[in-house]
Amino acid sequence: MIELLKGSAAHFITIYQPINPDNTVFTFFTNLFLLNSIKWQGINNVSWNSPSWSISAEMCSYILYASVTLLLVRNRKNTLQTIIYAIILLSSLLVLLVVTQTASIVYTYNYGFLRGFIGFFTGVLCCKTYVYTYSFISSRSNIFFSWAETLVVLLVMISIYFQKQWLQLSIIYELIFFLTILIFSHERGFISHYLVQQPVLRKIALYSYSIYLTHGLINTLFNILFVRILKFDSSDYSYLFIANYILVFFVSSWSYHTIEKRFYKRTSAIT
């Protein structure tokens, strides 16, 4: 539908790529079966549903995690499970380093599944670390957590500021993700206490999946309206992004209540 709309709109406004050469019969099926984060011969870019490469990477991660966990289900030793998960993480990272010759993990249509493994199993190890260290870390004072949260936030801000310089070393963001989740999961610092009391953040968390599903299309339409039709300068996005996000928020609120929740009800009925 989007591709048909692009072709129709090309007669009235500037459409940079009315016919996408990457939208082929083959890529249609790789998108349909969520195989579009895996390297395939002849595919050189994201295609039909460009954000869905990440869903593909998630699906691959879920299948691998479930398969490994089922194989280990008879083994109650959490240490062995953790070692296996760590091996998967390090193996994925090693393969990506060897194949791409960089420490970057910013891949989508080609090695997005390895990027997914790295991110997913970093999260698994973060959860395991939380469990192993809970007694020790939770005994720390609230002042400790306030300082830790402050330092982590500063680290995140620094990583955002140097994103271009760190692009080829983007594996470092997995470590930052690990530390951030580990510290904030305790919700003991003053930053945590402040954030959890904000209703708008609770709404964003509630609508997060709908935001993920709708933001790509909304961002594109927003860009067409303000940049190509109303002729705003690209530098104006320094403040227009606020209106963009508000629009994404309200559209996602609508999609959550009218579409997403219906499937939750059906799932509950089935189970």
Contacts in CASP RR format, 6 or more apart in sequence:
PFRMAT RR
TARGET T0000
AUTHOR 0000-0000-0000
METHOD contacts of the structure
MODEL  1
MIELLKGSAAHFITIYQPINPDNTVFTFFTNLFLLNSIKWQGINNVSWNS
PSWSISAEMCSYILYASVTLLLVRNRKNTLQTIIYAIILLSSLLVLLVVT
QTASIVYTYNYGFLRGFIGFFTGVLCCKTYVYTYSFISSRSNIFFSWAET
LVVLLVMISIYFQKQWLQLSIIYELIFFLTILIFSHERGFISHYLVQQPV
LRKIALYSYSIYLTHGLINTLFNILFVRILKFDSSDYSYLFIANYILVFF
VSSWSYHTIEKRFYKRTSAIT
2 217 0 8 1.000
3 20 0 8 1.000
3 23 0 8 1.000
3 48 0 8 1.000
6 15 0 8 1.000
6 17 0 8 1.000
6 18 0 8 1.000
7 15 0 8 1.000
7 18 0 8 1.000
7 19 0 8 1.000
9 15 0 8 1.000
10 18 0 8 1.000
13 224 0 8 1.000
13 228 0 8 1.000
13 229 0 8 1.000
14 228 0 8 1.000
20 47 0 8 1.000
22 43 0 8 1.000
22 44 0 8 1.000
22 45 0 8 1.000
22 46 0 8 1.000
22 47 0 8 1.000
23 47 0 8 1.000
23 48 0 8 1.000
24 47 0 8 1.000
26 40 0 8 1.000
26 43 0 8 1.000
27 36 0 8 1.000
27 43 0 8 1.000
27 47 0 8 1.000
27 48 0 8 1.000
28 47 0 8 1.000
28 48 0 8 1.000
29 35 0 8 1.000
30 36 0 8 1.000
30 38 0 8 1.000
30 40 0 8 1.000
30 43 0 8 1.000
30 47 0 8 1.000
31 47 0 8 1.000
31 48 0 8 1.000
31 49 0 8 1.000
31 52 0 8 1.000
34 52 0 8 1.000
34 55 0 8 1.000
34 56 0 8 1.000
34 59 0 8 1.000
35 56 0 8 1.000
36 46 0 8 1.000
36 47 0 8 1.000
36 52 0 8 1.000
36 53 0 8 1.000
36 56 0 8 1.000
36 109 0 8 1.000
37 53 0 8 1.000
37 54 0 8 1.000
37 56 0 8 1.000
37 57 0 8 1.000
37 60 0 8 1.000
37 108 0 8 1.000
37 109 0 8 1.000
37 111 0 8 1.000
37 112 0 8 1.000
37 113 0 8 1.000
37 115 0 8 1.000
37 116 0 8 1.000
38 56 0 8 1.000
38 60 0 8 1.000
38 110 0 8 1.000
38 112 0 8 1.000
38 113 0 8 1.000
39 110 0 8 1.000
39 111 0 8 1.000
43 109 0 8 1.000
43 110 0 8 1.000
44 109 0 8 1.000
45 109 0 8 1.000
46 53 0 8 1.000
46 108 0 8 1.000
46 109 0 8 1.000
47 109 0 8 1.000
51 212 0 8 1.000
51 216 0 8 1.000
53 108 0 8 1.000
53 109 0 8 1.000
53 112 0 8 1.000
54 108 0 8 1.000
54 112 0 8 1.000
56 112 0 8 1.000
56 113 0 8 1.000
57 112 0 8 1.000
57 113 0 8 1.000
57 115 0 8 1.000
57 116 0 8 1.000
57 117 0 8 1.000
58 116 0 8 1.000
58 120 0 8 1.000
60 113 0 8 1.000
60 116 0 8 1.000
60 117 0 8 1.000
61 113 0 8 1.000
61 116 0 8 1.000
61 117 0 8 1.000
61 119 0 8 1.000
61 120 0 8 1.000
61 121 0 8 1.000
62 120 0 8 1.000
64 88 0 8 1.000
64 117 0 8 1.000
65 120 0 8 1.000
65 121 0 8 1.000
65 124 0 8 1.000
68 84 0 8 1.000
68 85 0 8 1.000
68 88 0 8 1.000
69 81 0 8 1.000
72 80 0 8 1.000
72 81 0 8 1.000
72 84 0 8 1.000
75 81 0 8 1.000
78 128 0 8 1.000
78 131 0 8 1.000
81 128 0 8 1.000
82 125 0 8 1.000
82 128 0 8 1.000
85 121 0 8 1.000
85 124 0 8 1.000
85 125 0 8 1.000
85 128 0 8 1.000
86 121 0 8 1.000
86 125 0 8 1.000
88 117 0 8 1.000
88 121 0 8 1.000
89 117 0 8 1.000
89 118 0 8 1.000
89 119 0 8 1.000
89 121 0 8 1.000
89 122 0 8 1.000
89 125 0 8 1.000
92 114 0 8 1.000
92 116 0 8 1.000
92 117 0 8 1.000
92 118 0 8 1.000
92 121 0 8 1.000
93 105 0 8 1.000
93 118 0 8 1.000
93 171 0 8 1.000
95 114 0 8 1.000
96 105 0 8 1.000
96 107 0 8 1.000
96 111 0 8 1.000
96 114 0 8 1.000
96 115 0 8 1.000
96 118 0 8 1.000
97 103 0 8 1.000
99 111 0 8 1.000
100 107 0 8 1.000
100 111 0 8 1.000
102 168 0 8 1.000
103 168 0 8 1.000
103 169 0 8 1.000
103 170 0 8 1.000
103 171 0 8 1.000
104 167 0 8 1.000
104 168 0 8 1.000
104 169 0 8 1.000
104 170 0 8 1.000
104 171 0 8 1.000
105 114 0 8 1.000
105 115 0 8 1.000
105 118 0 8 1.000
105 170 0 8 1.000
105 171 0 8 1.000
105 173 0 8 1.000
105 174 0 8 1.000
106 115 0 8 1.000
106 167 0 8 1.000
106 170 0 8 1.000
107 114 0 8 1.000
107 115 0 8 1.000
108 115 0 8 1.000
118 171 0 8 1.000
118 174 0 8 1.000
119 174 0 8 1.000
119 177 0 8 1.000
122 174 0 8 1.000
122 177 0 8 1.000
122 178 0 8 1.000
123 177 0 8 1.000
123 178 0 8 1.000
123 181 0 8 1.000
125 178 0 8 1.000
126 177 0 8 1.000
126 178 0 8 1.000
126 181 0 8 1.000
126 182 0 8 1.000
129 178 0 8 1.000
129 182 0 8 1.000
130 182 0 8 1.000
130 185 0 8 1.000
137 186 0 8 1.000
138 186 0 8 1.000
138 188 0 8 1.000
140 188 0 8 1.000
142 188 0 8 1.000
142 189 0 8 1.000
142 190 0 8 1.000
145 183 0 8 1.000
145 186 0 8 1.000
145 188 0 8 1.000
145 189 0 8 1.000
145 192 0 8 1.000
146 188 0 8 1.000
146 189 0 8 1.000
146 190 0 8 1.000
146 191 0 8 1.000
148 183 0 8 1.000
148 189 0 8 1.000
149 183 0 8 1.000
149 184 0 8 1.000
149 189 0 8 1.000
149 190 0 8 1.000
149 191 0 8 1.000
149 192 0 8 1.000
150 191 0 8 1.000
152 176 0 8 1.000
152 179 0 8 1.000
152 180 0 8 1.000
152 183 0 8 1.000
152 184 0 8 1.000
153 191 0 8 1.000
155 176 0 8 1.000
155 179 0 8 1.000
155 180 0 8 1.000
156 176 0 8 1.000
156 180 0 8 1.000
159 166 0 8 1.000
159 172 0 8 1.000
159 173 0 8 1.000
159 176 0 8 1.000
166 172 0 8 1.000
166 173 0 8 1.000
184 191 0 8 1.000
184 192 0 8 1.000
186 192 0 8 1.000
187 193 0 8 1.000
187 196 0 8 1.000
195 201 0 8 1.000
196 202 0 8 1.000
203 249 0 8 1.000
203 253 0 8 1.000
204 211 0 8 1.000
204 249 0 8 1.000
206 256 0 8 1.000
207 249 0 8 1.000
207 252 0 8 1.000
207 253 0 8 1.000
207 256 0 8 1.000
209 256 0 8 1.000
209 260 0 8 1.000
210 252 0 8 1.000
210 253 0 8 1.000
210 255 0 8 1.000
210 256 0 8 1.000
210 259 0 8 1.000
210 260 0 8 1.000
211 248 0 8 1.000
211 249 0 8 1.000
211 252 0 8 1.000
213 252 0 8 1.000
213 255 0 8 1.000
214 248 0 8 1.000
214 251 0 8 1.000
214 252 0 8 1.000
214 255 0 8 1.000
215 248 0 8 1.000
215 252 0 8 1.000
218 244 0 8 1.000
218 247 0 8 1.000
218 248 0 8 1.000
218 251 0 8 1.000
219 244 0 8 1.000
219 248 0 8 1.000
222 240 0 8 1.000
222 243 0 8 1.000
222 244 0 8 1.000
222 247 0 8 1.000
226 232 0 8 1.000
226 236 0 8 1.000
226 240 0 8 1.000
227 234 0 8 1.000
232 240 0 8 1.000
237 244 0 8 1.000
END
